[in-house]
Amino acid sequence: MLVVTLAACGGGGSDGHAGKELIVGIWGGNDAETAGMEQLKAGFEELTGATLTYRVYTEYNQQIQADLIAGTAPDVFYVDVNFFPFLDSIGVLEPLDRAAVGADAFFPNLINGFVGNSGNLYALAKDFSTLALYVNTDMLNDTGFSTSDIPTSWEDFVTFLPGFQAKLDEVYGAGSVSAMTYNLEMARNLHLLSNGGVNLINADGTPNINTPAVINNFNIYTQLAATGAIHRPGDIGAGWNGEAFGTGRTAIMDEGNWVYGFLNQNFSEINFQVLNMPSYKGTVSSMLFTVGYGMNASTNHKDLALEWIKYATGVDGMATWCQAAGVLPSRQDVADKINVAADPNLQMHLQQVQHAMPWELGQYASIISDQYMNFIVEAVINGSISVEDAFRQAQEQSMLQIGG
């Protein structure tokens, strides 16, 4: 079976690669991910005759930058879609030929996230995650609701949550269960802030967040907070959404598919269903998180590096990885091969890719998102400043750190 699988991967065989070493830069993962990487390594070495070495980083973005500056970076390395604009700006990635890597087989949003200012493609997504809506079906049943009662728009959640909270208080006791939890990080709500084609950064990557359009889009969060039925996990004694949901402290959350395995493994008694993300102003949207394989523009093994990218993101290589690591494949043919549709909850996450936007905000994303979070919490949670002041100060502080 191994021989058949390797033969089906294509790639160019071992001609010219025997005895060569390819270094691939990654960060550490859990046991399942480590096992998946070892399976990929064995398959690639058998296919090419080369030796594959993983360089595992602990502080990835900082360490890969240091190696790139020193000229010691791996031949191929992980490229987080959020980190991609910075790497693109310093010209350290080798353009990938779309036809050679089979780019047409990938979900378009996953390709678009790795297209640089030049219009070239610089990385291929190895897998991805999306946000979707999780509901505790037992809590719905106990309070006389069903999944069909869950609003399909964020605007309708504003009117739905108070009545649902009242029922939860009646059944479980006041203050025992929050109707919903949310996360105010920009990585989670960029899709709503960008509603209507609003761009939160300028062409040079500097922030453009202190605008009426952005503030108007943000108003949905102030309306949700005003219901008193939606909380941050920390406000109800949980570390994150998954813990709050798994321990029965919230009935609804929007969360990534990484929580799916967490719930099944740690809270198997919780019955839940994954639903489509709600619309906002008539548009359904979600967030997309992905990591791709990019080629070091300075590698001396470009042919072999290309073979790795083609193998690891090809049908058989990606199927091996996704099945071992329990992640979503970046292409429909792989989703069909491993039968993602057999699990309606995972299939719902897969479907979100159609309307999800990548978590990408230019080369200053970390600065902008950090300052946004600092002041938005003060405005929405603590009420110490207005939303308008929060955006103004986030804009100003971001520019100070950028140096503009």
Helices and strands as residue ranges (DSSP letters): H 2-8, E 21-27, H 31-48, E 51-57, H 60-70, E 76-80, H 84-89, H 98-101, G 103-105, H 108-112, E 123-136, H 137-142, G 147-149, H 154-172, E 178-181, H 186-193, H 212-226, E 230-231, G 233-236, H 241-246, E 250-256, H 258-266, E 272-275, E 279-280, E 283-284, E 286-295, H 302-312, H 315-325, H 332-337, G 340-342, H 344-351, G 352-354, E 356-358, H 365-377, I 378-382, H 387-402
